[in-house]
């Protein structure tokens, strides 16, 4: 498959709502061939030691050429930014899963369409400890009971690996095109979405991390795009709607019943899109809306409002988001037009822009350390 088709495919499969002009720019800028690409081994000012440093990791997908994907790091303590700490070598094609867990970083690389991908295990400085070939276009990942659970969209399953040595354990079937994953205790939840122009799904697969068996399915709205766990130990599942609405479900993780729902459908909040982030200090959650803004929702009062307005939506695209409850900062991965270097935009708790740092092309995932 050509680079052009590959790039457009992955954007569509993720379910991210792109403006037509962005898609056109991606196609135009993807016309160059793989033959002219070179490996980029440059590591830009890697931090000396991240093990005790407060910071944020940013994973950029790149443009499908070797060396274009980056793992960046923002040191929150002294506000220094490293464009690429991944070492040695470079991340492969279309990395998309990013997890920070117990002092280590895990990254999934999707690779060529319809082919096996890869998972990397790194120390907190970005040094690769080991890696393994895994699944078919592995996308997102989570950890439970000493294991990694990695979603394989085209294969309709989840790969289970030993967390430390990345040895393969088993594959577990799910619904249609599993993407996002989250764990709570020894239970893993997988959001099933659908194929572009084909079958759709509206379920969350429940997997036991003890037996590595799929034990239940939770029915929600079509194409759930984000999962999170609340401060009171409940599961949140966000499902996009049309251009002006969306819904977030609150689910009991023990009996899988829906406890509450939050419909986002008025004013400039304009629905739900992806990337739920929970404030550990309040009843608030934050997420990216269909209008490409950051919305705050109070889980008790159900009141919601735009806290960060993307006023430059014609030139800025909020591709990824996370909120750090400790520093009370909002982090936004701005992919811009997907053909130039993006940026990490940092906002204070009130939604005021405080810093902007240049990342690689198409920054998508943000993990707070």
GUDO-34988 format. One record per residue: x, y, z of N, C-alpha, C, O in turn; residue in one letter. Coordinates in steps of 0.1 Angstrom, whole numbers, padded with zeros to 4 digits, always signed. Layout:
N
XYZXYZXYZXYZA;...
end
This chain:
369
+0008-0012+0000+0000+0000+0000+0009+0012+0000+0019+0013+0007X;+0005+0023-0008+0014+0035-0009+0012+0043+0004+0003+0041+0012X;+0022+0052+0006+0022+0060+0018+0010+0069+0019+0004+0071+0029X;+0005+0074+0007-0007+0082+0007-0019+0074+0013-0026+0079+0022X;-0021+0062+0007-0033+0055+0012-0031+0050+0026-0041+0050+0034X;-0019+0047+0031-0017+0043+0044-0020+0054+0054-0027+0051+0064X;-0016+0066+0051-0018+0077+0060-0033+0080+0062-0038+0082+0073X;-0040+0081+0050-0054+0084+0050-0062+0073+0057-0071+0076+0065X;-0058+0060+0056-0065+0049+0062-0064+0051+0077-0074+0049+0084X;-0052+0053+0082-0051+0054+0097-0059+0065+0103-0065+0064+0114X;-0059+0076+0096-0067+0088+0101-0082+0084+0102-0089+0087+0111X;-0087+0078+0091-0101+0074+0091-0104+0063+0101-0115+0064+0108X;-0095+0054+0103-0098+0043+0112-0099+0048+0127-0106+0042+0135X;-0091+0058+0130-0091+0063+0144-0104+0070+0147-0107+0072+0159X;-0112+0074+0137-0125+0080+0139-0123+0095+0143-0133+0101+0147X;-0112+0100+0141-0110+0115+0144-0116+0123+0133-0114+0120+0121X;-0124+0133+0137-0131+0142+0127-0122+0152+0122-0119+0162+0128X;-0117+0150+0109-0108+0160+0103-0116+0168+0093-0125+0163+0086X;-0112+0181+0092-0118+0189+0081-0113+0185+0068-0102+0179+0067X;-0121+0187+0057-0117+0183+0044-0104+0189+0039-0096+0182+0032X;-0101+0201+0043-0089+0207+0039-0077+0201+0045-0066+0200+0039X;-0078+0196+0057-0067+0189+0064-0064+0176+0056-0053+0173+0054X;-0075+0168+0053-0073+0156+0046-0066+0158+0033-0058+0151+0028X;-0070+0169+0026-0064+0172+0013-0049+0175+0014-0041+0171+0006X;-0046+0183+0025-0032+0186+0027-0024+0173+0029-0012+0172+0025X;-0030+0164+0037-0022+0152+0040-0020+0144+0028-0009+0139+0026X;-0030+0143+0019-0028+0136+0006-0017+0142-0002-0009+0136-0008X;-0018+0156-0003-0008+0163-0012+0006+0161-0007+0015+0158-0014X;+0008+0163+0007+0021+0162+0012+0026+0148+0013+0038+0146+0016X;+0018+0138+0011+0022+0124+0011+0027+0119-0002+0030+0107-0003X;+0028+0127-0012+0031+0122-0025+0045+0118-0027+0048+0110-0036X;+0054+0123-0019+0068+0119-0020+0069+0104-0017+0061+0099-0010X;+0080+0098-0022+0081+0083-0021+0090+0079-0010+0098+0087-0005X;+0088+0067-0006+0096+0061+0005+0111+0060+0002+0119+0060+0010X;+0114+0060-0011+0128+0058-0016+0137+0070-0012+0149+0068-0011X;+0130+0081-0010+0139+0093-0008+0140+0096+0007+0146+0106+0011X;+0135+0087+0016+0136+0089+0030+0149+0085+0036+0156+0076+0030X;+0153+0091+0047+0165+0087+0054+0162+0085+0068+0153+0091+0074X;+0170+0077+0075+0168+0074+0089+0173+0087+0097+0183+0093+0094X;+0165+0090+0107+0169+0102+0115+0172+0096+0129+0163+0093+0137X;+0185+0096+0132+0189+0090+0145+0192+0101+0156+0197+0098+0166X;+0189+0114+0152+0192+0125+0161+0184+0124+0174+0171+0123+0174X;+0190+0125+0185+0184+0126+0198+0187+0140+0203+0198+0144+0206X;+0176+0148+0205+0178+0162+0208+0178+0165+0223+0167+0164+0229X;+0189+0167+0229+0190+0170+0243+0182+0161+0252+0173+0166+0260X;+0185+0148+0253+0178+0139+0262+0181+0143+0276+0192+0145+0279X;+0171+0142+0285+0173+0145+0299+0183+0135+0305+0182+0123+0301X;+0191+0140+0314+0201+0131+0320+0194+0120+0329+0199+0108+0328X;+0184+0123+0336+0177+0113+0344+0163+0117+0347+0160+0127+0353X;+0153+0109+0342+0139+0112+0343+0133+0105+0355+0121+0107+0358X;+0140+0096+0362+0133+0087+0371+0126+0094+0383+0116+0089+0388X;+0131+0106+0387+0125+0113+0398+0120+0127+0393+0117+0135+0402X;+0120+0129+0380+0116+0142+0375+0101+0141+0371+0097+0132+0365X;+0094+0152+0375+0080+0153+0371+0080+0158+0356+0086+0168+0353X;+0072+0151+0348+0071+0155+0334+0060+0149+0326+0051+0142+0332X;+0061+0151+0313+0050+0147+0304+0057+0141+0291+0066+0148+0285X;+0053+0130+0287+0057+0124+0274+0047+0127+0263+0035+0127+0266X;+0052+0130+0251+0044+0133+0240+0048+0124+0228+0060+0124+0224X;+0039+0116+0223+0042+0107+0212+0037+0113+0199+0025+0115+0197X;+0046+0115+0189+0042+0120+0176+0042+0109+0166+0052+0101+0165X;+0031+0107+0158+0030+0096+0148+0040+0097+0137+0044+0087+0131X;+0043+0110+0133+0052+0112+0121+0043+0111+0109+0031+0112+0109X;+0050+0111+0097+0042+0111+0084+0044+0098+0076+0041+0098+0064X;+0048+0088+0083+0049+0075+0076+0063+0072+0070+0065+0062+0063X;+0073+0081+0073+0086+0079+0068+0095+0075+0080+0093+0080+0091X;+0105+0067+0078+0114+0063+0089+0120+0075+0096+0125+0084+0089X;+0120+0075+0109+0126+0086+0117+0117+0098+0119+0121+0107+0127X;+0105+0098+0113+0097+0110+0115+0089+0110+0128+0084+0120+0133X;+0087+0098+0134+0080+0097+0146+0089+0101+0158+0101+0098+0157X;+0084+0107+0168+0092+0112+0179+0085+0109+0193+0073+0109+0194X;+0094+0107+0203+0089+0106+0216+0096+0118+0224+0108+0118+0226X;+0087+0128+0227+0092+0140+0233+0090+0140+0248+0082+0132+0253X;+0097+0149+0255+0095+0149+0270+0096+0164+0275+0106+0171+0271X;+0086+0168+0283+0086+0181+0289+0089+0179+0304+0081+0172+0311X;+0100+0184+0308+0104+0184+0323+0096+0196+0329+0099+0208+0327X;+0086+0192+0337+0077+0203+0343+0084+0210+0354+0081+0222+0357X;+0094+0204+0360+0101+0210+0371+0109+0222+0367+0108+0233+0373X;+0117+0221+0356+0125+0233+0351+0120+0238+0337+0126+0247+0332X;+0109+0232+0332+0102+0237+0320+0112+0236+0308+0112+0244+0299X;+0120+0225+0308+0128+0222+0296+0121+0211+0287+0114+0203+0293X;+0123+0212+0274+0117+0203+0265+0127+0196+0256+0135+0203+0250X;+0126+0183+0255+0134+0175+0246+0125+0170+0235+0116+0163+0237X;+0129+0173+0223+0121+0169+0211+0121+0154+0209+0110+0149+0205X;+0132+0147+0211+0132+0133+0209+0141+0126+0219+0153+0128+0218X;+0136+0118+0228+0144+0110+0237+0145+0096+0234+0151+0088+0241X;+0138+0091+0224+0138+0077+0220+0152+0073+0215+0158+0079+0206X;+0158+0062+0222+0171+0058+0218+0173+0043+0222+0168+0039+0232X;+0181+0036+0214+0188+0041+0202+0179+0039+0189+0168+0033+0190X;+0183+0045+0178+0176+0044+0166+0163+0053+0166+0163+0063+0172X;+0153+0048+0159+0141+0056+0158+0129+0047+0158+0129+0035+0156X;+0117+0053+0162+0105+0046+0162+0101+0043+0148+0104+0051+0139X;+0093+0032+0146+0089+0028+0132+0077+0036+0128+0075+0048+0131X;+0069+0030+0119+0058+0036+0113+0045+0037+0121+0041+0027+0127X;+0040+0049+0123+0027+0052+0129+0026+0047+0144+0017+0038+0146X;+0035+0051+0153+0033+0047+0167+0021+0054+0172+0018+0066+0169X;+0013+0047+0180+0001+0053+0185-0003+0050+0200-0010+0058+0206X;+0002+0040+0205-0001+0037+0219+0011+0042+0228+0022+0040+0225X;+0007+0048+0239+0017+0054+0249+0012+0051+0263+0001+0055+0266X;+0021+0045+0271+0017+0042+0285+0029+0044+0293+0040+0039+0291X;+0027+0051+0304+0038+0053+0315+0033+0045+0327+0022+0048+0332X;+0041+0035+0331+0036+0026+0342+0049+0022+0350+0058+0016+0345X;+0048+0025+0363+0058+0020+0373+0073+0023+0368+0081+0015+0368X;+0075+0036+0363+0088+0040+0360+0093+0036+0346+0104+0039+0342X;+0084+0030+0338+0087+0026+0324+0077+0031+0314+0066+0034+0318X;+0082+0032+0302+0073+0037+0291+0071+0026+0281+0081+0019+0277X;+0059+0025+0276+0055+0015+0266+0049+0022+0254+0041+0030+0255X;+0054+0018+0242+0049+0024+0229+0045+0013+0220+0052+0003+0218X;+0034+0014+0213+0030+0005+0202+0032+0012+0189+0030+0024+0187X;+0037+0005+0179+0039+0010+0165+0030+0001+0156+0031-0011+0156X;+0022+0008+0149+0012+0001+0140+0019-0006+0128+0015-0017+0125X;+0029+0001+0122+0035-0005+0111+0027-0004+0098+0018+0004+0098X;+0030-0012+0088+0023-0012+0075+0009-0017+0077+0007-0026+0085X;-0001-0012+0069-0014-0017+0070-0016-0032+0068-0011-0037+0059X;-0023-0038+0077-0026-0052+0076-0014-0061+0080-0014-0073+0078X;-0004-0055+0086+0008-0063+0090+0011-0062+0105+0005-0054+0112X;+0019-0071+0110+0023-0070+0124+0030-0057+0127+0036-0051+0119X;+0028-0053+0140+0034-0041+0144+0045-0044+0155+0051-0055+0154X;+0047-0035+0164+0057-0037+0174+0054-0030+0187+0046-0020+0187X;+0059-0035+0198+0058-0028+0211+0072-0026+0216+0080-0035+0215X;+0074-0014+0222+0087-0011+0228+0085-0009+0243+0075-0003+0247X;+0095-0014+0250+0096-0011+0265+0108-0002+0267+0119-0006+0264X;+0106+0010+0273+0117+0019+0276+0118+0022+0290+0109+0021+0298X;+0130+0027+0294+0131+0033+0308+0126+0047+0307+0122+0052+0296X;+0126+0054+0318+0119+0067+0319+0127+0077+0311+0122+0088+0309X;+0140+0074+0307+0148+0083+0300+0146+0082+0285+0151+0090+0277X;+0138+0072+0281+0136+0069+0266+0145+0059+0260+0145+0057+0248X;+0153+0052+0268+0162+0042+0263+0154+0029+0262+0148+0024+0271X;+0155+0023+0250+0148+0010+0247+0154-0001+0255+0166-0004+0254X;+0146-0008+0263+0150-0019+0271+0149-0032+0263+0157-0041+0263X;+0137-0034+0257+0135-0045+0248+0123-0041+0239+0115-0032+0242X;+0120-0049+0229+0109-0047+0220+0105-0061+0214+0112-0071+0215X;+0093-0061+0208+0088-0074+0203+0078-0071+0192+0071-0061+0192X;+0078-0079+0182+0067-0079+0171+0054-0084+0177+0054-0094+0185X;+0043-0077+0174+0030-0081+0180+0019-0077+0171+0019-0067+0164X;+0008-0086+0172-0005-0083+0166-0005-0079+0151+0004-0082+0144X;-0016-0072+0148-0018-0066+0135-0022-0051+0137-0032-0048+0143X;-0013-0042+0133-0015-0028+0135-0019-0025+0150-0029-0019+0152X;-0011-0029+0160-0014-0026+0174-0016-0011+0176-0008-0003+0171X;-0026-0008+0184-0030+0006+0185-0028+0012+0199-0018+0019+0202X;-0036+0007+0209-0035+0012+0222-0032+0001+0232-0032-0011+0228X;-0028+0005+0244-0024-0006+0254-0027-0002+0268-0027+0010+0271X;-0028-0012+0276-0030-0009+0291-0023-0021+0298-0019-0031+0291X;-0022-0020+0311-0015-0031+0319-0024-0035+0330-0031-0027+0337X;-0023-0048+0333-0030-0054+0345-0024-0068+0348-0020-0075+0339X;-0022-0070+0361-0017-0083+0366-0004-0087+0359-0002-0099+0356X;+0005-0077+0358+0018-0080+0353+0019-0083+0338+0028-0088+0333X;+0008-0079+0331+0007-0081+0316+0003-0069+0309-0003-0060+0314X;+0007-0068+0296+0002-0058+0287-0009-0063+0278-0009-0075+0274X;-0019-0055+0276-0031-0058+0268-0031-0048+0256-0033-0036+0259X;-0029-0053+0244-0027-0044+0232-0038-0047+0222-0040-0058+0218X;-0045-0036+0218-0056-0037+0208-0050-0039+0194-0042-0031+0190X;-0056-0048+0186-0053-0050+0172-0065-0048+0164-0073-0057+0162X;-0067-0036+0159-0080-0033+0152-0084-0042+0141-0094-0048+0142X;-0075-0044+0130-0079-0052+0119-0081-0067+0122-0088-0074+0115X;-0075-0071+0133-0076-0085+0137-0088-0088+0147-0091-0100+0150X;-0094-0077+0151-0105-0079+0161-0102-0087+0173-0109-0095+0178X;-0090-0084+0178-0085-0091+0190-0076-0082+0199-0072-0071+0195X;-0072-0087+0210-0062-0081+0219-0051-0091+0222-0053-0102+0225X;-0039-0086+0220-0027-0094+0223-0023-0092+0238-0023-0081+0243X;-0020-0103+0244-0015-0103+0258-0001-0107+0259+0003-0117+0254X;+0007-0098+0265+0022-0100+0266+0026-0099+0280+0020-0092+0288X;+0037-0106+0284+0044-0104+0296+0049-0090+0297+0056-0085+0288X;+0046-0083+0308+0050-0069+0308+0065-0066+0308+0069-0056+0302X;+0073-0075+0314+0087-0072+0315+0095-0077+0303+0103-0069+0298X;+0093-0089+0299+0101-0094+0288+0094-0094+0274+0100-0098+0264X;+0081-0090+0274+0073-0088+0262+0071-0101+0255+0068-0102+0243X;+0072-0112+0262+0069-0125+0256+0054-0127+0254+0046-0122+0262X;+0050-0133+0243+0036-0135+0239+0029-0145+0248+0035-0156+0251X;+0017-0142+0253+0009-0151+0261-0003-0157+0253-0004-0169+0252X;-0011-0148+0248-0023-0152+0240-0029-0141+0233-0026-0129+0235X;-0039-0144+0224-0048-0134+0218-0062-0136+0223-0066-0148+0225X;-0069-0125+0225-0083-0126+0230-0092-0119+0220-0090-0107+0217X;-0102-0126+0215-0112-0120+0205-0120-0109+0212-0123-0110+0224X;-0123-0098+0205-0131-0087+0210-0143-0085+0200-0147-0094+0193X;-0148-0072+0200-0158-0068+0190-0150-0063+0178-0139-0067+0175X;-0158-0055+0170-0152-0050+0157-0142-0039+0160-0145-0029+0166X;-0131-0040+0154-0120-0030+0154-0118-0024+0168-0121-0012+0170X;-0112-0032+0177-0109-0026+0191-0098-0015+0190-0089-0017+0182X;-0100-0005+0198-0090+0006+0197-0086+0010+0211-0075+0006+0216X;-0093+0018+0219-0089+0023+0232-0090+0012+0242-0098+0003+0242X;-0081+0013+0253-0081+0003+0263-0078+0009+0277-0070+0019+0277X;-0084+0004+0287-0081+0009+0301-0083-0003+0310-0091-0012+0307X;-0076-0003+0321-0077-0013+0331-0081-0007+0345-0078+0004+0348X;-0089-0015+0353-0092-0012+0366-0091-0024+0375-0098-0034+0373X;-0081-0024+0384-0078-0036+0391-0073-0047+0381-0063-0045+0374X;-0079-0058+0382-0075-0069+0373-0086-0072+0362-0088-0083+0357X;-0093-0061+0358-0102-0061+0347-0098-0052+0336-0094-0040+0339X;-0099-0056+0324-0095-0048+0313-0107-0045+0304-0115-0054+0301X;-0108-0032+0300-0120-0028+0292-0115-0023+0278-0105-0016+0278X;-0121-0028+0268-0117-0025+0254-0128-0019+0246-0139-0024+0246X;-0126-0007+0240-0136+0000+0232-0136-0005+0218-0125-0004+0211X;-0147-0011+0213-0148-0016+0200-0155-0005+0191-0165+0000+0195X;-0149-0003+0179-0154+0009+0171-0160+0004+0158-0172+0004+0157X;-0153+0001+0148-0158-0003+0135-0148+0000+0124-0139+0008+0126X;-0150-0006+0113-0141-0004+0101-0147+0008+0093-0159+0010+0093X;-0138+0015+0086-0142+0026+0078-0151+0021+0066-0146+0013+0058X;-0163+0026+0066-0172+0022+0055-0178+0009+0056-0184+0003+0047X;-0176+0002+0068-0180-0012+0070-0188-0014+0083-0195-0005+0087X;-0185-0025+0089-0192-0028+0102-0189-0018+0113-0177-0013+0113X;-0198-0015+0121-0196-0007+0133-0199-0015+0145-0206-0025+0145X;-0194-0010+0156-0196-0017+0169-0201-0007+0179-0198+0005+0178X;-0207-0011+0190-0212-0002+0200-0210-0009+0214-0219-0008+0223X;-0199-0017+0215-0197-0024+0227-0183-0022+0233-0174-0017+0227X;-0182-0025+0246-0170-0025+0253-0167-0039+0258-0175-0045+0266X;-0157-0045+0253-0153-0059+0258-0147-0059+0271-0138-0050+0274X;-0151-0068+0280-0146-0069+0294-0137-0082+0294-0142-0093+0291X;-0124-0080+0298-0115-0091+0299-0110-0093+0313-0106-0083+0320X;-0109-0105+0318-0104-0108+0331-0088-0110+0329-0084-0118+0321X;-0081-0102+0337-0066-0103+0337-0061-0116+0344-0049-0118+0344X;-0070-0123+0351-0066-0135+0358-0067-0147+0348-0057-0154+0346X;-0078-0148+0341-0080-0159+0331-0076-0156+0317-0075-0165+0309X;-0075-0143+0314-0073-0138+0300-0084-0143+0291-0081-0148+0280X;-0096-0142+0296-0108-0145+0288-0117-0133+0288-0118-0125+0297X;-0124-0132+0276-0134-0122+0275-0147-0126+0283-0153-0137+0279X;-0151-0119+0293-0161-0124+0302-0174-0116+0301-0184-0121+0306X;-0174-0105+0293-0187-0098+0292-0185-0087+0281-0174-0084+0276X;-0197-0082+0276-0197-0071+0267-0207-0061+0272-0218-0064+0276X;-0203-0048+0272-0212-0037+0277-0217-0029+0265-0209-0025+0256X;-0230-0028+0263-0236-0021+0252-0237-0006+0255-0242-0002+0265X;-0231+0002+0246-0231+0016+0247-0235+0022+0233-0242+0015+0225X;-0232+0034+0231-0235+0040+0218-0224+0036+0208-0214+0030+0211X;-0227+0038+0195-0217+0034+0185-0204+0040+0186-0202+0052+0190X;-0194+0032+0183-0180+0037+0182-0175+0044+0194-0170+0056+0194X;-0175+0037+0206-0169+0043+0218-0154+0047+0215-0146+0039+0210X;-0150+0059+0219-0137+0064+0215-0128+0068+0226-0117+0072+0224X;-0133+0066+0239-0124+0070+0250-0129+0063+0262-0141+0061+0265X;-0120+0058+0271-0123+0051+0283-0115+0058+0294-0103+0062+0292X;-0120+0058+0306-0113+0064+0318-0119+0058+0331-0130+0053+0330X;-0112+0060+0342-0117+0055+0355-0119+0067+0364-0110+0075+0365X;-0130+0069+0370-0133+0080+0379-0127+0079+0392-0121+0069+0396X;-0127+0090+0400-0121+0090+0413-0128+0080+0423-0122+0075+0432X;-0141+0077+0420-0149+0068+0429-0149+0054+0423-0157+0046+0426X;-0139+0051+0413-0138+0037+0408-0148+0033+0399-0152+0021+0399X;-0153+0042+0391-0163+0038+0380-0157+0040+0367-0148+0048+0365X;-0163+0033+0357-0157+0034+0343-0165+0044+0335-0177+0045+0336X;-0158+0053+0328-0164+0062+0319-0161+0058+0305-0150+0054+0301X;-0171+0058+0296-0170+0055+0282-0176+0066+0274-0188+0069+0275X;-0168+0073+0266-0173+0084+0258-0175+0079+0243-0167+0072+0237X;-0187+0083+0238-0191+0079+0224-0195+0092+0216-0204+0099+0220X;-0188+0094+0205-0192+0106+0197-0205+0104+0191-0210+0093+0188X;-0212+0115+0189-0225+0114+0181-0223+0121+0168-0214+0118+0161X;-0233+0129+0164-0231+0137+0152-0224+0150+0155-0216+0150+0165X;-0225+0160+0146-0217+0172+0148-0220+0180+0160-0212+0189+0164X;-0231+0177+0167-0235+0186+0178-0239+0179+0191-0243+0185+0200X;-0236+0166+0191-0239+0159+0204-0229+0148+0206-0220+0145+0198X;-0231+0142+0217-0222+0130+0221-0227+0126+0235-0235+0133+0242X;-0222+0115+0240-0227+0110+0253-0215+0103+0260-0207+0096+0254X;-0215+0104+0273-0205+0098+0281-0213+0089+0291-0222+0094+0298X;-0210+0076+0292-0216+0067+0301-0208+0065+0314-0195+0064+0313X;-0214+0064+0325-0208+0060+0338-0212+0046+0341-0224+0043+0342X;-0203+0037+0342-0206+0023+0343-0200+0016+0355-0188+0019+0359X;-0207+0007+0362-0202+0000+0373-0192-0011+0368-0196-0020+0360X;-0180-0010+0372-0170-0020+0366-0171-0034+0372-0164-0043+0368X;-0180-0036+0382-0182-0049+0388-0193-0057+0381-0191-0069+0378X;-0205-0050+0379-0216-0058+0373-0219-0053+0359-0228-0057+0352X;-0211-0043+0354-0212-0038+0340-0225-0030+0337-0228-0029+0325X;-0232-0026+0347-0244-0019+0345-0242-0004+0343-0232+0001+0349X;-0250+0003+0335-0248+0017+0333-0255+0025+0344-0267+0023+0347X;-0247+0033+0351-0252+0040+0363-0257+0054+0359-0267+0058+0366X;-0252+0060+0349-0256+0073+0346-0251+0076+0332-0243+0069+0326X;-0256+0087+0326-0251+0091+0313-0251+0106+0312-0259+0113+0319X;-0243+0112+0304-0241+0126+0303-0242+0130+0288-0233+0127+0281X;-0252+0137+0284-0254+0141+0270-0248+0155+0268-0252+0164+0275X;-0239+0156+0259-0233+0169+0256-0238+0174+0243-0234+0169+0232X;-0248+0183+0243-0254+0187+0230-0259+0201+0229-0269+0203+0221X;-0253+0210+0236-0258+0224+0234-0247+0234+0235-0236+0231+0240X;-0250+0246+0230-0240+0257+0230-0227+0253+0222-0228+0245+0213X;-0216+0259+0225-0204+0257+0218-0196+0245+0223-0185+0242+0218X;-0202+0238+0233-0195+0225+0237-0196+0215+0226-0186+0208+0224X;-0207+0215+0219-0208+0207+0206-0203+0193+0207-0195+0188+0199X;-0208+0185+0217-0207+0171+0217-0194+0166+0223-0186+0173+0229X;-0192+0153+0221-0180+0146+0226-0172+0140+0215-0178+0135+0205X;-0159+0140+0216-0150+0134+0206-0141+0124+0211-0142+0112+0207X;-0132+0127+0221-0122+0117+0226-0115+0122+0238-0116+0134+0242X;-0106+0114+0243-0096+0117+0253-0101+0122+0266-0099+0134+0270X;-0109+0114+0273-0114+0118+0286-0102+0118+0296-0094+0109+0297X;-0101+0129+0304-0091+0130+0314-0098+0134+0328-0106+0143+0328X;-0095+0127+0338-0101+0129+0351-0093+0137+0360-0081+0135+0362X;-0099+0148+0366-0093+0156+0376-0093+0149+0390-0104+0146+0395X;-0082+0145+0395-0081+0137+0407-0085+0146+0420-0087+0140+0430X;-0086+0159+0418-0089+0168+0429-0103+0173+0430-0107+0181+0438X;-0112+0169+0420-0125+0174+0420-0135+0164+0413-0130+0153+0410X;-0147+0168+0411-0156+0160+0403-0156+0162+0388-0164+0157+0381X;-0146+0170+0384-0146+0174+0370-0138+0164+0361-0129+0157+0366X;-0143+0162+0349-0135+0155+0338-0134+0165+0327-0141+0175+0326X;-0124+0163+0318-0122+0171+0306-0120+0162+0294-0117+0150+0295X;-0124+0167+0282-0123+0160+0270-0123+0169+0258-0126+0181+0259X;-0119+0163+0246-0120+0170+0234-0134+0169+0228-0139+0158+0227X;-0140+0180+0224-0153+0180+0219-0153+0179+0203-0143+0180+0197X;-0165+0176+0198-0166+0176+0183-0162+0189+0177-0158+0189+0165X;-0163+0200+0184-0160+0213+0179-0145+0216+0180-0140+0227+0177X;-0137+0205+0185-0123+0206+0187-0119+0217+0198-0109+0223+0197X;-0127+0217+0208-0124+0225+0220-0122+0215+0232-0124+0203+0231X;-0117+0221+0243-0116+0213+0255-0128+0217+0264-0130+0228+0268X;-0135+0207+0268-0148+0209+0276-0146+0203+0290-0140+0192+0292X;-0151+0210+0300-0151+0206+0314-0165+0201+0317-0175+0208+0314X;-0166+0189+0323-0179+0184+0328-0179+0180+0342-0169+0173+0347X;-0188+0185+0350-0190+0181+0364-0198+0168+0365-0210+0169+0361X;-0192+0158+0370-0200+0145+0371-0211+0145+0381-0219+0136+0380X;-0211+0154+0390-0222+0155+0400-0234+0164+0395-0245+0160+0395X;-0230+0176+0391-0241+0185+0387-0245+0184+0372-0255+0188+0368X;-0236+0177+0364-0238+0175+0350-0236+0188+0342-0240+0188+0330X;-0232+0198+0348-0229+0211+0341-0216+0210+0333-0207+0204+0337X;-0216+0215+0321-0204+0215+0313-0202+0228+0305-0212+0236+0303X;-0190+0231+0302-0186+0243+0296-0173+0242+0289-0165+0233+0292X;-0171+0250+0279-0158+0250+0272-0148+0258+0280-0150+0269+0284X;-0137+0251+0283-0126+0257+0291-0115+0262+0283-0108+0272+0286X;-0112+0255+0271-0102+0260+0262-0109+0260+0248-0112+0250+0242X;-0110+0272+0242-0117+0274+0229-0106+0274+0218-0097+0282+0218X;-0107+0265+0209-0098+0265+0198-0102+0275+0188-0110+0273+0178X;-0098+0287+0190-0102+0299+0182-0096+0298+0168-0101+0304+0159X;-0085+0290+0166-0078+0290+0153-0080+0276+0147-0070+0269+0142X;-0092+0271+0147-0095+0258+0142-0091+0256+0128-0089+0244+0123X;-0090+0266+0120-0086+0265+0106-0071+0261+0105-0067+0255+0095X;-0063+0264+0115-0049+0261+0115-0044+0252+0126-0033+0247+0126X;-0052+0250+0136-0049+0241+0148-0059+0230+0149-0071+0231+0147X;-0053+0218+0152-0062+0206+0154-0058+0199+0166-0047+0194+0168X;-0067+0199+0176-0064+0192+0189-0065+0177+0187-0076+0171+0188X;-0054+0171+0185-0053+0157+0182-0052+0148+0194-0056+0136+0194X;-0047+0153+0205-0045+0146+0217-0046+0155+0229-0043+0167+0228X;-0050+0149+0241-0052+0158+0253-0050+0150+0266-0052+0138+0266X;-0045+0156+0276-0044+0151+0289-0043+0162+0299-0039+0173+0296X;-0048+0159+0311-0048+0169+0322-0040+0163+0334-0042+0152+0338X;-0031+0171+0339-0023+0167+0351-0029+0173+0363-0028+0185+0365X;-0034+0165+0372-0041+0170+0384-0031+0176+0394-0034+0184+0402X;-0018+0171+0393-0008+0175+0403-0003+0189+0400-0003+0198+0409X;+0000+0192+0387+0005+0205+0383-0007+0214+0379-0005+0226+0378X;-0019+0208+0378-0031+0216+0373-0028+0222+0360-0031+0234+0358X;-0023+0215+0351-0020+0219+0337-0028+0211+0327-0029+0199+0329X;-0032+0218+0316-0038+0211+0305-0028+0210+0294-0021+0219+0291X;-0026+0197+0289-0017+0195+0278-0024+0191+0265-0032+0182+0265X;-0022+0198+0254-0029+0196+0242-0018+0193+0231-0009+0200+0229X;-0020+0182+0224-0012+0178+0212-0019+0184+0200-0029+0180+0196X;-0012+0195+0195-0018+0202+0183-0011+0197+0170+0001+0199+0168X;-0018+0189+0162-0013+0183+0150-0013+0193+0138-0007+0190+0128X;-0019+0205+0140-0019+0215+0129-0025+0209+0116-0036+0205+0116X;-0017+0208+0106-0022+0202+0093-0017+0189+0090-0018+0184+0079X;-0010+0182+0099-0005+0169+0098+0007+0167+0088+0012+0156+0086X;+0012+0178+0083+0023+0178+0073+0035+0185+0078+0046+0183+0073X;+0034+0194+0089+0045+0201+0095+0046+0196+0109+0037+0190+0114X;+0057+0200+0116+0058+0197+0130+0046+0203+0138+0042+0214+0136X;+0041+0195+0147+0030+0200+0156+0036+0207+0168+0047+0211+0168X;+0027+0208+0178+0032+0214+0190+0025+0208+0203+0014+0203+0202X;+0031+0210+0214+0025+0207+0227+0021+0221+0233+0030+0229+0236X;+0008+0223+0234+0003+0235+0240+0000+0233+0255-0007+0223+0258X;+0006+0241+0264+0003+0240+0278-0005+0251+0283-0002+0263+0281X;-0016+0248+0290-0025+0257+0296-0026+0256+0311-0024+0245+0316X;-0028+0267+0318-0030+0266+0332-0044+0261+0335-0052+0258+0326X;-0048+0259+0348-0060+0253+0352-0072+0261+0347-0084+0256+0346X;-0071+0274+0344-0082+0283+0340-0083+0283+0325-0091+0290+0319X;-0074+0276+0318-0075+0275+0303-0067+0286+0296-0069+0289+0285X;-0057+0292+0303-0049+0303+0297-0036+0296+0292-0029+0289+0299X;-0033+0299+0279-0021+0294+0273-0008+0299+0280-0006+0311+0282X;+0001+0290+0285+0013+0294+0292+0025+0291+0284+0035+0298+0285X;+0025+0280+0276+0037+0276+0269+0034+0268+0256+0023+0262+0256X;+0042+0269+0246+0041+0261+0234+0054+0255+0230+0064+0263+0230X;+0055+0242+0227+0068+0235+0224+0066+0228+0211+0055+0222+0209X;+0076+0229+0202+0075+0222+0189+0078+0207+0191+0088+0203+0197X;+0069+0199+0185+0070+0184+0186+0074+0179+0172+0078+0186+0163X;+0072+0166+0171+0073+0160+0157+0060+0162+0150+0051+0169+0154X;+0059+0155+0138+0047+0156+0130+0035+0148+0136+0038+0136+0141X;+0023+0153+0137+0012+0146+0142+0013+0141+0156+0012+0129+0159X;+0015+0150+0166+0015+0146+0180+0002+0141+0184-0008+0147+0181X;+0001+0129+0190-0012+0123+0193-0014+0119+0208-0024+0123+0214X;-0004+0112+0214-0006+0108+0228+0002+0116+0238+0013+0120+0235X;-0004+0117+0249+0003+0124+0260+0001+0116+0273-0010+0112+0277X;+0013+0113+0279+0013+0105+0292+0020+0113+0303+0031+0118+0301X;+0013+0115+0314+0018+0123+0325+0026+0114+0334+0022+0103+0338X;+0038+0118+0338+0047+0111+0346+0047+0116+0361+0053+0111+0370X;
end
